Amino acid sequence: MKLSHRITLYSTVTLLVLLLVVNTSIYFLFHHYTMNAELDRAMSQARTVVEAMQTTGNNEDDAGAFIGASVPEGGMIRVVRENSETPIAVTKNIELNGISPEFSPRETTEDITFNEQAYASARSPVIWTDGSIASLELIAPMNTYEETLGILRVILLISSIVILIPSFFAARALSRFILLPVQNLVQTMNQIREEGSFKKIDIDERAKDELAMMGHSFNHMIDLLKKNFDKQKQFVSDASHELKTPLTVICSYARLLKRWGMERPEVLEEAVNAIDSESRRMKEMTNQMLALASGETEETLQVMNVDLCRLTSEIAKKLGTAYQRQVDVQCSEEAVINGDEGKLNQLLFILIDNGLKYSEEGLTVNVKKVDGSQHVEVRDFGIGIPEEDLHSVFERFFRVDKARTRKTGGTGLGLSIAMAIAKSHKGTIKVESEEGKGSVFTLILPEEGLRL
């Protein structure tokens, strides 16, 4: 059974059960109060007859005449003595004589059914002509009661039908409305499966209900899948593009070795050096591309308190010694953040190393606190970056000066890795540059961006 049919059936059956409960309760409450009203009315009439009999004295003829005048239409009044004798019984319906007389020394009422007709019976004690206590029994047909209950049954039945039919169609419409986003979701998923493409479902941006939340979650999932797919696709494209050159160099020198390596030592040495250099560059490039392809998230980071001043000073000292240049580090105050020290070490190494590669002079590194964030400014005095290239410096394999990059051994992946690490720490990197005068790379990290 389809979900829409189940929703319709469930809601309709539930409403039907509720109507049955409510209608049954109404019917029995009305039955109870109407019955009591009929019994009270019969008792009131019996009391009236008893009072009238007492005022007329103990004359049996006068009592019989008054009782005959007080008999209800279709009913009966009789006097029942303690031995169940009936000295007087007046009725216009002789069939009622078939009802067994009952003596009661006190006032009682009951409803009885005789010949499929409902009657109200009221008994009230009365002093008979001989001074004994008898029971005056008044039996009155409850025609109004039965007619009213019949009308009530019809009204409840009609009202139930009138409620159920529109409710059934309303339930169908509601089930279609509820399941429309689900059907769109299923249809979109089938299209994705058949076409092998990433598609989203259309969502009313004004909607704030659970169905809209489900749609947003699905679209967000599609975005993540597409992002990961594009990342893998980009990785394959980057790898095939960037590894083509070193592989070509290695293959060329391998053929050269095969032809001349054994006869010419200088060719052997040149080829071995070239193959070693290109293989190392391939290894470095592969590791960097894998780091970008895998990405870093807050969940995979080993978060701890990191002193940026100490970390920057240590890296600056090592690279300054390696490049034999001065790297001046300035820290205005304590700079401690929550982060992964290993990843931040890699990030700062990339920024400082990048500045030294593209500058013939030293660097200045300034660590300072600005509006609740820690800033690390790396300023070089090198070739600078053209303004039209500033937006591309963090793209993979981008090089401002390709000839110089090849000379310094760069892969064009360093700044992409640095930006990825900064974003994983809820930070960013900004760059300012003037061609021919140098560049300033500013790392911005929130002090409590990650939780310990």
C-alpha positions as CSV (number, residue, x, y, z in Angstrom):
1,M,0.0,0.0,0.0
2,K,1.3,3.4,-0.9
3,L,2.2,5.8,1.8
4,S,-0.4,8.3,0.6
5,H,-3.1,5.7,0.9
6,R,-1.9,4.6,4.3
7,I,-2.0,8.3,5.5
8,T,-5.5,8.7,4.1
9,L,-6.8,5.4,5.5
10,Y,-5.2,6.1,8.9
11,S,-6.6,9.6,9.2
12,T,-10.0,8.6,8.0
13,V,-10.3,5.6,10.3
14,T,-9.0,7.6,13.3
15,L,-11.6,10.3,12.6
16,L,-14.3,7.6,12.3
17,V,-13.3,6.1,15.6
18,L,-13.4,9.6,17.2
19,L,-16.8,10.3,15.7
20,L,-18.1,7.0,17.0
21,V,-16.8,7.7,20.5
22,V,-18.2,11.3,20.5
23,N,-21.5,10.4,19.0
24,T,-22.0,7.4,21.3
25,S,-21.2,9.6,24.3
26,I,-23.6,12.3,23.1
27,Y,-26.3,9.7,22.4
28,F,-26.1,8.0,25.8
29,L,-25.8,11.3,27.7
30,F,-28.9,12.6,25.9
31,H,-30.6,9.2,26.5
32,H,-29.8,9.4,30.2
33,Y,-31.0,13.0,30.7
34,T,-34.1,12.5,28.5
35,M,-35.0,9.3,30.3
36,N,-34.6,11.0,33.7
37,A,-36.8,13.9,32.5
38,E,-39.6,11.4,31.4
39,L,-39.4,9.6,34.7
40,D,-39.5,12.8,36.7
41,R,-42.5,14.0,34.7
42,A,-44.3,10.7,35.4
43,M,-43.4,11.0,39.1
44,S,-44.7,14.5,39.2
45,Q,-48.0,13.4,37.7
46,A,-48.3,10.6,40.1
47,R,-47.7,12.9,43.1
48,T,-50.4,15.3,41.7
49,V,-52.9,12.4,41.5
50,V,-52.0,11.2,45.0
51,E,-52.4,14.7,46.5
52,A,-55.7,15.2,44.7
53,M,-57.0,11.8,46.0
54,Q,-56.0,12.7,49.6
55,T,-58.0,15.9,49.3
56,T,-61.1,14.2,48.1
57,G,-61.3,11.9,51.1
58,N,-61.4,8.2,51.2
59,N,-64.3,7.7,48.8
60,E,-63.4,5.0,46.3
61,D,-65.8,6.3,43.7
62,D,-64.5,9.9,43.8
63,A,-60.9,8.5,43.6
64,G,-61.8,6.4,40.6
65,A,-63.4,9.3,38.9
66,F,-60.4,11.6,39.5
67,I,-58.0,8.9,38.4
68,G,-60.0,8.3,35.2
69,A,-59.7,12.1,34.4
70,S,-55.9,12.0,35.0
71,V,-54.9,9.0,32.9
72,P,-52.2,10.0,30.3
73,E,-52.9,9.3,26.7
74,G,-52.0,5.7,25.9
75,G,-51.1,5.1,29.6
76,M,-52.6,3.7,32.7
77,I,-53.1,4.6,36.4
78,R,-53.9,2.0,39.0
79,V,-53.8,1.5,42.7
80,V,-51.8,-1.6,43.9
81,R,-52.3,-2.9,47.4
82,E,-49.7,-4.7,49.4
83,N,-51.1,-8.1,48.3
84,S,-50.8,-7.0,44.7
85,E,-54.5,-6.5,44.3
86,T,-55.6,-3.6,42.1
87,P,-58.9,-2.1,43.4
88,I,-58.8,0.5,40.7
89,A,-57.1,0.4,37.3
90,V,-58.0,2.9,34.6
91,T,-56.5,2.8,31.1
92,K,-57.5,3.5,27.5
93,N,-55.2,0.8,26.3
94,I,-56.4,-2.6,27.7
95,E,-53.2,-4.3,26.7
96,L,-51.4,-2.5,29.5
97,N,-53.3,-4.7,31.9
98,G,-50.8,-7.3,31.0
99,I,-48.1,-5.4,32.9
100,S,-47.7,-7.1,36.3
101,P,-48.7,-4.8,39.2
102,E,-46.0,-4.1,41.8
103,F,-46.5,-2.7,45.3
104,S,-43.9,-0.2,46.6
105,P,-44.1,1.5,50.0
106,R,-42.0,4.4,48.8
107,E,-41.6,6.5,45.7
108,T,-39.9,4.7,42.8
109,T,-39.5,5.2,39.1
110,E,-38.4,2.9,36.3
111,D,-38.5,2.6,32.6
112,I,-40.2,-0.6,31.2
113,T,-40.7,-2.0,27.7
114,F,-44.0,-3.6,26.9
115,N,-44.9,-4.8,23.4
116,E,-41.8,-3.0,22.0
117,Q,-43.0,0.3,23.5
118,A,-41.1,2.2,26.1
119,Y,-43.1,3.4,29.2
120,A,-42.2,5.5,32.2
121,S,-43.5,3.9,35.5
122,A,-43.8,6.0,38.7
123,R,-45.1,4.6,42.0
124,S,-46.1,6.8,44.9
125,P,-47.6,5.6,48.3
126,V,-51.2,6.6,49.0
127,I,-53.6,6.0,51.9
128,W,-56.4,3.9,50.6
129,T,-60.1,4.2,51.6
130,D,-59.7,1.6,54.4
131,G,-56.7,3.4,55.9
132,S,-54.1,1.0,54.5
133,I,-51.1,2.1,52.5
134,A,-51.3,1.3,48.8
135,S,-49.2,2.3,45.9
136,L,-50.4,4.5,43.1
137,E,-48.7,3.4,39.9
138,L,-48.7,5.7,36.8
139,I,-47.6,4.3,33.5
140,A,-47.1,6.7,30.7
141,P,-45.8,6.0,27.2
142,M,-42.5,7.8,26.3
143,N,-43.4,8.7,22.7
144,T,-41.6,12.0,22.8
145,Y,-38.5,10.3,24.2
146,E,-38.4,7.7,21.5
147,E,-39.1,10.2,18.7
148,T,-36.3,12.5,20.0
149,L,-33.8,9.7,20.2
150,G,-34.7,8.6,16.7
151,I,-34.2,12.1,15.4
152,L,-30.9,12.3,17.3
153,R,-29.7,9.1,15.7
154,V,-30.5,10.4,12.3
155,I,-28.8,13.7,13.0
156,L,-25.6,12.0,14.3
157,L,-25.5,9.7,11.4
158,I,-25.9,12.5,8.8
159,S,-23.4,14.7,10.6
160,S,-20.9,11.9,10.7
161,I,-21.2,11.3,7.0
162,V,-21.0,15.0,6.3
163,I,-17.8,15.2,8.3
164,L,-16.2,11.9,7.0
165,I,-16.6,12.6,3.3
166,P,-14.9,16.0,3.2
167,S,-12.3,14.7,5.8
168,F,-11.5,11.8,3.4
169,F,-10.8,14.1,0.5
170,A,-8.9,16.5,2.8
171,A,-6.8,13.6,4.0
172,R,-6.0,12.7,0.4
173,A,-5.1,16.3,-0.4
174,L,-3.0,16.5,2.8
175,S,-1.1,13.3,2.0
176,R,-0.3,14.5,-1.5
177,F,0.9,17.8,-0.1
178,I,3.1,16.1,2.5
179,L,4.5,13.6,0.1
180,L,5.1,16.0,-2.8
181,P,8.6,16.9,-1.5
182,V,9.3,13.2,-0.9
183,Q,8.2,12.3,-4.4
184,N,10.4,15.1,-5.8
185,L,13.3,13.8,-3.7
186,V,12.8,10.3,-5.1
187,Q,12.4,11.5,-8.6
188,T,15.6,13.6,-8.3
189,M,17.5,10.6,-6.8
190,N,16.3,8.4,-9.7
191,Q,17.5,11.0,-12.2
192,I,20.9,11.2,-10.4
193,R,21.1,7.4,-10.6
194,E,20.1,7.2,-14.3
195,E,22.0,10.2,-15.6
196,G,25.0,10.1,-13.2
197,S,24.8,13.8,-12.5
198,F,24.3,15.9,-9.4
199,K,20.9,17.5,-9.1
200,K,19.0,19.4,-6.4
201,I,15.4,19.7,-5.6
202,D,13.5,22.9,-5.7
203,I,12.6,24.3,-2.3
204,D,10.4,27.2,-1.4
205,E,12.8,29.4,0.6
206,R,9.9,30.8,2.6
207,A,9.0,27.4,4.0
208,K,10.4,26.6,7.5
209,D,8.8,23.2,8.2
210,E,10.4,19.8,8.5
211,L,9.9,19.0,4.8
212,A,11.8,22.1,3.8
213,M,14.5,21.1,6.3
214,M,14.7,17.7,4.6
215,G,15.0,19.4,1.3
216,H,17.8,21.7,2.5
217,S,19.6,18.7,4.0
218,F,19.4,16.8,0.7
219,N,20.7,19.7,-1.3
220,H,23.5,20.3,1.2
221,M,24.4,16.6,0.9
222,I,24.5,16.9,-2.9
223,D,26.7,20.0,-2.5
224,L,29.1,18.0,-0.4
225,L,29.1,15.1,-2.8
226,K,29.7,17.3,-5.8
227,K,32.4,19.2,-3.9
228,N,34.2,15.9,-3.1
229,F,33.6,14.6,-6.6
230,D,35.0,17.9,-8.1
231,K,38.0,17.6,-5.7
232,Q,38.8,14.1,-6.9
233,K,38.3,15.1,-10.5
234,Q,40.5,18.2,-10.0
235,F,43.1,16.0,-8.3
236,V,43.2,13.6,-11.2
237,S,43.4,16.5,-13.7
238,D,46.1,18.2,-11.7
239,A,48.1,15.1,-11.2
240,S,47.9,14.1,-14.9
241,H,48.8,17.7,-15.9
242,E,51.6,18.4,-13.5
243,L,53.2,14.9,-13.5
244,K,53.4,14.9,-17.3
245,T,56.5,17.1,-17.4
246,P,58.7,15.3,-14.9
247,L,57.6,11.9,-16.4
248,T,58.6,13.2,-19.8
249,V,62.0,14.3,-18.5
250,I,62.5,10.9,-16.8
251,C,61.5,9.0,-19.9
252,S,63.8,11.2,-22.1
253,Y,66.8,10.7,-19.9
254,A,66.0,7.0,-19.6
255,R,66.2,6.7,-23.4
256,L,69.3,8.7,-23.4
257,L,70.9,6.4,-20.8
258,K,69.8,3.4,-22.8
259,R,71.6,4.8,-25.9
260,W,74.6,6.6,-24.6
261,G,74.9,5.9,-20.9
262,M,77.4,3.1,-21.0
263,E,79.7,4.9,-23.5
264,R,79.7,8.5,-22.2
265,P,80.1,8.9,-18.4
266,E,79.1,12.6,-18.6
267,V,75.7,11.6,-20.1
268,L,75.3,9.0,-17.4
269,E,75.9,11.5,-14.6
270,E,73.6,14.1,-16.2
271,A,70.8,11.6,-16.7
272,V,71.0,10.2,-13.2
273,N,71.0,13.6,-11.6
274,A,68.1,14.7,-13.8
275,I,66.1,11.6,-13.0
276,D,66.8,11.9,-9.3
277,S,65.8,15.6,-9.3
278,E,62.6,15.0,-11.2
279,S,61.6,11.9,-9.1
280,R,62.1,13.9,-5.9
281,R,60.0,16.7,-7.4
282,M,57.3,14.2,-8.3
283,K,57.3,12.8,-4.8
284,E,57.0,16.2,-3.3
285,M,54.2,17.2,-5.7
286,T,52.3,14.0,-5.1
287,N,52.4,14.4,-1.3
288,Q,51.2,18.0,-1.6
289,M,48.4,17.1,-4.0
290,L,47.3,14.3,-1.6
291,A,47.3,16.7,1.3
292,L,45.0,19.1,-0.7
293,A,42.8,16.2,-1.9
294,S,42.2,14.8,1.5
295,G,41.7,18.2,3.1
296,E,41.7,19.0,6.8
297,T,38.7,19.4,9.1
298,E,38.3,20.4,12.7
299,E,37.6,16.8,13.7
300,T,41.0,15.6,12.3
301,L,43.1,18.3,13.9
302,Q,45.0,17.7,17.2
303,V,44.0,20.9,18.9
304,M,46.1,22.4,21.7
305,N,47.4,25.7,22.9
306,V,49.9,27.0,20.3
307,D,52.3,30.0,20.9
308,L,52.5,31.7,17.5
309,C,55.5,33.9,18.6
310,R,57.6,30.9,19.6
311,L,56.5,28.9,16.5
312,T,57.2,31.7,14.1
313,S,60.6,32.5,15.7
314,E,61.7,28.9,15.4
315,I,60.7,28.6,11.8
316,A,62.3,32.0,10.9
317,K,65.6,30.9,12.6
318,K,65.7,27.7,10.6
319,L,64.8,29.2,7.2
320,G,67.1,32.2,7.8
321,T,70.0,29.9,8.4
322,A,69.1,27.7,5.3
323,Y,68.8,30.8,3.0
324,Q,71.5,32.7,4.8
325,R,69.3,35.7,5.1
326,Q,67.9,37.8,7.9
327,V,64.3,37.0,9.0
328,D,63.2,39.6,11.6
329,V,60.3,38.4,13.9
330,Q,58.4,41.0,16.0
331,C,55.9,40.0,18.7
332,S,54.1,42.8,20.4
333,E,52.4,40.6,23.1
334,E,51.7,37.0,23.9
335,A,50.0,35.3,20.9
336,V,48.4,31.9,22.0
337,I,45.6,30.3,20.0
338,N,43.9,26.9,19.9
339,G,45.1,24.9,16.9
340,D,47.1,22.0,15.5
341,E,50.7,22.9,16.1
342,G,52.0,20.6,13.3
343,K,49.6,22.1,10.7
344,L,50.3,25.7,11.8
345,N,54.0,24.9,11.6
346,Q,53.5,23.8,8.0
347,L,51.4,26.9,7.2
348,L,54.0,29.3,8.6
349,F,56.9,27.4,7.0
350,I,55.1,27.8,3.6
351,L,54.5,31.6,4.0
352,I,58.1,32.4,5.2
353,D,59.7,30.0,2.7
354,N,57.6,31.5,-0.1
355,G,58.8,35.0,0.8
356,L,62.4,34.0,0.8
357,K,62.1,32.2,-2.5
358,Y,60.7,35.3,-4.3
359,S,63.0,37.9,-2.6
360,E,66.7,38.4,-2.6
361,E,66.6,40.3,0.7
362,G,65.5,39.4,4.2
363,L,61.9,39.3,5.6
364,T,60.0,40.9,8.4
365,V,57.4,38.9,10.3
366,N,55.1,40.7,12.6
367,V,52.9,38.8,15.1
368,K,50.1,41.0,16.7
369,K,46.6,40.9,18.1
370,V,43.9,42.7,16.2
371,D,40.2,42.7,17.3
372,G,40.3,39.4,19.0
373,S,42.3,37.7,16.3
374,Q,46.0,36.9,15.9
375,H,47.6,38.3,12.8
376,V,50.9,37.1,11.4
377,E,52.2,39.4,8.7
378,V,55.0,38.1,6.4
379,R,56.5,41.0,4.4
380,D,59.1,40.4,1.6
381,F,60.8,42.9,-0.7
382,G,60.9,40.8,-3.8
383,I,59.4,40.8,-7.3
384,G,55.9,41.4,-6.1
385,I,52.7,40.1,-7.7
386,P,50.8,41.8,-10.6
387,E,47.4,43.1,-9.6
388,E,45.6,41.0,-12.1
389,D,47.2,37.9,-10.5
390,L,46.4,38.6,-6.9
391,H,43.1,36.7,-6.9
392,S,44.8,33.6,-8.3
393,V,47.8,33.2,-5.9
394,F,45.9,30.6,-3.8
395,E,44.8,28.5,-6.8
396,R,46.5,25.2,-7.4
397,F,49.6,25.2,-9.6
398,F,49.5,29.0,-10.1
399,R,52.9,30.6,-10.6
400,V,53.6,34.3,-10.9
401,D,57.0,33.6,-12.6
402,K,57.1,30.1,-14.0
403,A,60.7,30.2,-15.0
404,R,61.7,31.4,-11.5
405,T,59.5,28.7,-9.9
406,R,61.1,26.0,-11.9
407,K,64.5,27.3,-10.8
408,T,63.5,27.4,-7.1
409,G,61.8,24.0,-7.2
410,G,58.2,25.2,-6.4
411,T,55.2,23.3,-7.4
412,G,52.5,26.0,-7.2
413,L,50.7,24.1,-4.4
414,G,52.2,25.7,-1.3
415,L,49.8,28.6,-0.9
416,S,46.8,26.4,-1.7
417,I,47.9,24.1,1.1
418,A,48.4,27.1,3.4
419,M,44.9,28.5,2.7
420,A,43.4,25.1,3.3
421,I,45.1,24.8,6.7
422,A,44.0,28.4,7.6
423,K,40.4,27.6,6.7
424,S,40.5,24.4,8.8
425,H,41.4,26.7,11.7
426,K,38.5,29.0,10.9
427,G,40.9,31.6,9.6
428,T,42.1,33.0,6.3
429,I,45.1,34.5,4.5
430,K,45.1,38.0,2.8
431,V,47.6,39.3,0.4
432,E,48.7,42.8,-0.6
433,S,51.4,43.3,-3.2
434,E,53.0,45.9,-5.4
435,E,54.9,44.7,-8.4
436,G,58.7,45.3,-8.0
437,K,58.4,46.3,-4.3
438,G,57.3,43.2,-2.6
439,S,54.3,41.5,-1.0
440,V,52.6,41.1,2.4
441,F,50.9,37.9,3.3
442,T,48.7,38.2,6.4
443,L,47.5,35.1,8.3
444,I,44.4,35.8,10.4
445,L,43.4,33.3,13.1
446,P,40.7,33.6,15.8
447,E,42.1,33.1,19.3
448,E,39.5,30.5,20.3
449,G,38.4,29.3,16.9
450,L,38.8,25.6,17.7
451,R,37.7,23.8,20.9
452,L,40.3,21.8,22.9
